[in-house]
Amino acid sequence: MVTELADDVWWFDLRGVNAYLVEDDGAVTLIDSGIPYDHRKLVGGLDRLGYSPRDLDRVLLTHYDFDHVGGIGRLPRFDGQIYAGAPDAPLVAGDRAPDWRNHKGLVQRLTAPLLSAPADPVEPVEDGDTIGSFTAYHTPGHTSGHVCYVSESLSVGFLGDLVRESDGRLEASPWIMSEDTDQVRASIRRIADDAPDFEVAAMGHGVPFRERGYTRLRELANRL
């Protein structure tokens, strides 16, 4: 299912997880990619919008997790760039195994054999990097390399799994899903303080918000 959230911003509702497509000043940008078995839905969603995987200019990954990077390894080479937070980038590329000593890393290691490394290069993203109209915010906690991407010109924030939608409001990523919930809370407060205002809040799980996205993020930060 493909839903337009705003001009040039679309939501792909996959199997319990979200991916997004953006036309960013002419650059076709995919944000996250679902589980490996979602790649046909992903390709179908692109087709509905008049694109094929080879039309992608870039992929922005919010973090390394089975349900966010799985589709990338099933897509053909598109001669673009894949971006991921610096601590997570080697995991996405298949150059390093997850750390099993943390409960989150253990789950990642168990699901790693189901993933395929992407055909295109993975570029590490640092805090404050700009990619097109997006600014990257390093927001560790859910994973050590978790990144949120905010575009002031498009008025959208892609928040990955730092937060999730529950009963119509934003909630912090819970312990069972996160490496460090203290870091999650600190990252939510930090991005609420530093990011510009945006309307659309697009998270990895739950229904994205078309309006008052930044305000809802600020309200969550104030509740923590």
C-alpha positions in Angstrom: 0.0 0.0 0.0 1.4 3.4 -1.0 0.1 6.6 0.6 1.1 10.2 -0.2 2.0 12.0 3.0 2.9 15.3 1.5 4.2 16.7 -1.7 7.0 14.4 -2.9 6.8 12.2 0.2 5.2 8.7 0.1 4.7 6.0 2.7 5.1 2.3 1.9 3.1 0.3 4.4 4.9 -3.1 4.5 4.6 -6.1 6.8 4.4 -4.3 10.2 7.2 -1.9 9.2 7.4 1.3 7.1 9.5 2.4 4.2 9.3 5.8 2.5 10.1 7.4 -0.9 11.0 11.0 -1.4 11.7 13.1 -4.5 14.3 15.3 -3.0 15.0 18.1 -5.6 15.0 15.5 -8.4 16.8 12.8 -6.4 14.7 9.6 -5.9 15.4 8.7 -2.3 14.3 5.5 -0.5 14.2 5.5 3.3 14.6 2.0 4.8 13.5 -1.1 3.0 11.6 -3.6 5.1 12.3 -7.3 5.6 14.0 -9.4 2.9 10.6 -10.9 1.9 9.1 -7.4 1.4 11.2 -6.7 -1.7 8.4 -7.5 -4.1 6.1 -5.1 -2.2 8.8 -2.5 -2.4 9.3 -3.0 -6.1 5.5 -2.9 -6.6 5.3 0.4 -4.6 8.0 1.9 -6.7 6.2 0.7 -9.9 2.9 2.4 -8.7 4.8 5.7 -8.5 6.4 5.2 -12.0 9.8 4.0 -10.8 11.9 0.9 -10.9 14.7 0.1 -8.4 17.3 1.3 -10.9 15.8 4.8 -10.7 16.9 5.1 -7.1 19.5 7.7 -6.6 20.1 7.0 -2.9 18.9 5.0 0.1 18.9 6.4 3.6 18.9 3.7 6.2 17.9 4.8 9.7 19.7 1.8 11.3 20.8 -1.8 11.0 17.9 -4.2 11.8 16.4 -7.1 9.9 13.2 -5.3 9.2 14.8 -2.1 8.0 17.7 -3.2 5.8 16.4 -6.6 4.6 15.0 -5.4 1.3 18.2 -3.7 0.2 20.1 -7.0 -0.4 17.2 -8.2 -2.7 17.3 -5.1 -5.0 19.4 -5.0 -8.1 22.4 -2.6 -8.3 21.1 0.9 -8.9 24.5 2.7 -9.2 23.5 5.0 -6.3 24.6 5.4 -2.7 23.4 3.7 0.4 23.8 5.7 3.6 23.9 4.4 7.2 25.1 5.6 10.5 28.8 5.1 10.9 28.6 2.4 13.7 25.9 0.5 11.7 27.4 0.8 8.2 29.8 -2.2 8.5 26.9 -4.3 9.6 24.8 -3.3 6.6 27.6 -4.0 4.3 28.2 -7.4 5.8 31.8 -6.5 6.9 31.1 -7.0 10.6 28.9 -9.2 12.7 26.6 -7.8 15.4 27.8 -7.9 19.0 26.1 -10.8 20.6 26.9 -9.6 24.2 23.9 -7.2 24.1 20.3 -8.5 23.9 19.7 -6.4 20.8 22.9 -7.6 19.2 22.1 -11.2 19.9 18.8 -10.9 18.0 20.6 -9.1 15.2 23.2 -11.9 15.0 20.5 -14.5 14.9 18.7 -12.8 11.9 21.9 -11.8 10.1 22.0 -15.1 8.0 18.7 -14.1 6.5 20.2 -10.9 5.1 22.1 -10.3 1.9 24.7 -7.5 1.6 23.6 -4.8 -0.8 25.1 -4.6 -4.3 25.8 -0.9 -3.9 28.4 0.7 -1.6 27.4 1.7 2.0 28.6 5.2 3.0 29.0 5.9 6.7 27.0 8.9 8.0 28.2 11.1 10.8 26.1 13.4 13.0 25.4 16.7 11.1 26.1 15.3 7.6 23.9 16.7 4.9 22.6 14.4 2.1 20.5 16.4 -0.4 18.1 18.4 1.7 18.4 16.1 4.7 20.5 16.6 7.8 21.5 13.5 9.7 21.1 13.3 13.4 23.0 10.6 15.2 20.4 9.3 17.7 21.9 6.2 19.4 20.0 3.9 21.7 17.8 1.7 19.5 21.1 0.8 17.8 24.5 2.5 18.3 24.4 3.8 14.7 20.7 4.9 14.6 20.2 8.1 12.5 17.2 10.3 12.0 17.0 12.3 8.8 15.2 15.7 8.8 14.5 17.9 5.7 13.4 21.4 6.6 12.5 22.2 2.9 10.3 19.1 2.7 9.1 19.5 6.3 9.6 15.9 7.1 11.5 13.9 9.8 12.3 10.3 9.3 12.7 9.0 12.8 13.3 5.3 12.3 12.9 3.2 15.4 13.9 5.9 17.9 10.2 6.3 18.4 7.1 4.5 17.3 3.4 5.5 17.0 1.0 4.0 19.5 -2.6 4.9 20.0 -2.1 8.2 18.1 0.9 9.5 19.8 4.7 9.0 19.8 6.4 6.6 22.3 10.0 5.9 22.9 11.6 2.7 21.6 11.1 0.1 24.4 13.9 -1.9 26.2 13.1 -5.1 24.4 13.8 -3.5 21.0 16.7 -1.3 22.0 20.4 -1.5 22.9 20.2 1.2 25.6 16.9 3.0 26.6 18.8 5.7 28.5 20.4 6.6 25.2 17.0 6.4 23.5 15.6 9.0 25.9 18.7 11.2 25.5 18.5 11.0 21.8 14.8 12.0 21.7 15.5 15.0 23.9 18.5 15.9 21.7 16.8 15.8 18.4 13.8 17.6 19.8 16.1 20.4 20.9 18.2 20.6 17.7 16.0 19.7 14.7 14.0 22.3 12.9 10.2 22.3 12.9 8.6 19.8 10.5 5.1 18.7 9.8 5.4 15.0 8.8 6.8 12.6 11.4 7.6 9.3 9.6 8.6 6.5 12.0 9.5 2.8 11.3 6.5 1.4 13.1 2.9 2.7 13.4 1.0 5.3 11.4 3.0 8.3 10.4 1.8 11.8 11.2 1.0 14.2 8.4 0.8 17.3 10.7 2.5 18.6 13.9 5.3 16.0 13.6 7.9 18.1 15.4 5.4 19.2 18.0 4.5 15.6 18.8 8.2 14.8 19.1 8.7 17.7 21.5 5.7 16.6 23.6 7.3 13.1 23.9 10.6 14.7 24.9 8.8 16.7 27.6 7.2 13.5 29.0 10.4 11.6 29.4 
